[in-house]
Amino acid sequence: MARQVKLGLAGLRLNETECRLLEMIVERSRAQHRVGCEYVALSRSEMAAHLRCSVLTTLRSCQSLEDAGLIDARAGCLDTGARVANSYCATALGIEVARLYRLERARCESIEARCTSVDSEG
């Protein structure tokens, strides 16, 4: 089970996998559109491979992010009825949460680095 991430937002509970997925959607949108709030097509298997988790975990994380209002998802379907990868877009709140997650992760990595250096000295 993924650990809960403390982002300092009352009422918002996200785990590490959900935060990493949100960050992936924002980064992919920025890479393709130069902004973090445009739709990007991502297959569930692509997301699962990036996150190193199962497709089912990815599906649950997407649903959780959508329920929290952090992303919007559109079903991928061609005019012929053929299914293609869904498209995902981070909301304004989602972009801010992704930013807070990056800050929290950097803070934790800094603490870990300091602890490692103290351990190696002593």
Sequence and secondary structure as in RCSB ss.txt:
>XXXX:A:sequence
MARQVKLGLAGLRLNETECRLLEMIVERSRAQHRVGCEYVALSRSEMAAHLRCSVLTTLRSCQSLEDAGLIDARA
GCLDTGARVANSYCATALGIEVARLYRLERARCESIEARCTSVDSEG
>XXXX:A:secstr
   EE  S TT  EEHHHHHHHHHHHHHHHHHHSSTTS EEE HHHHHHHHTS HHHHHHHHHHHHHTTSEEEE 
 B TTS B  EEEEE HHHHHHHHHHHHHHHHHHHHHHHHHHHHHH 
